[in-house]
Amino acid sequence: MVTLYLLFPILYAGMLKYLKYVWLQSSHPDTELLSVKSVTLLVPFRNEAKNLDAIFHSILHLDHRPFQVIFIDDHSTDDGRAILEEIERKNHDLDLQILILPSKGEGKKAAIETGINQASGELIFTTDADCILPKGWIEGYLQVFSSEQIQFVAGPVISMEKQSFLQRFQQIEWASILTVTQMGFFIKKPIMCSAANMAYRKSAFISVNGYQENLHHLSGDDEFLLKKFVQRFGEDSCVYNQNNRVLTQAEKNWEMLLRQRTRWASKWRLHKGDITHLGISLIPFLIQLLFLSSLGFLLQGGLGLVLFLYIWAIKIAFERETLGTVLKHFHISHPFPVYLYSSLLHPIYVVAVGFKAMFGKFEWKGRKSS
């Protein structure tokens, strides 16, 4: 047993070094922009009244022109749609065709399909209503689509606020998510991405029958679609552009954060027969469970204390090195105590999310999981 705990931190450190290596192997897209192809941006929203002004003005500041924007109201219970219509009336842009539509079904997938049915663009871009888009976001993807082989492109999402420890913790956690996402694309086994920052060819979406077979799932509008594209067009058709990041808002409290992450984690059971996806889902949970189990060494005297400090010192040091490298890529830095406290808290957090995803139910924006 002691041998396991001596080797385990070394293997964990090696894994983090590999993730750092993969992250640093970023490929830069060709400088030639894709011409001719038209663009439609889809923004599904539900009860996002407080965020619609920010995302709308973020879209207005995008460099690319012209393009179509479709906001799809997923049965909001607030006055978001009326607010959005007023914002659109006051900020008319002749180079943008803006549509505000009610979703023809329930859930985010149905909202996106509603938008695609009205989309005039050959390329579909998607984001969330609580995001902020960089000015060159569309061009960043058009560069990648200059290759006709590419059918699907995803990019990083990271929270923007960093005043409180909770906000900084979320940025560090986002960094860990992005390293695993990048690794999947790097080894030609892409398994995860975020619909808050992705684009694909409309013809390819139609070719894979969109969200058929999984419309009834509350989550997974990104991962299910990615898997369909890989199966239909091959691994090389889907790429990750780590330089084209989108900012999102941090969750306001721990309860909301746990609820959101539980919704994300609950998708693991829906990817039946996918050993890679199952492994990527379970390995982090088992690793953090091992770290928690090492607390038992504190009850075993001086040698136990030394072993405990050895395990956690390696964990903290290598997590700071790898995740700090990712955050530096986005010009984000945190002092050492933030990494220290995040490393100490993270195992408890991951195990809690894991158990809730396996055995519990969740509620998100007034809807409950089945």
Summary of the structure (lengths in Angstrom):
residues: 370
radius of gyration: 21.3
end to end distance: 40.0
largest distance: 73.1
contacts: 1172
relative contact order: 0.14
helix: 54%
strand: 13%
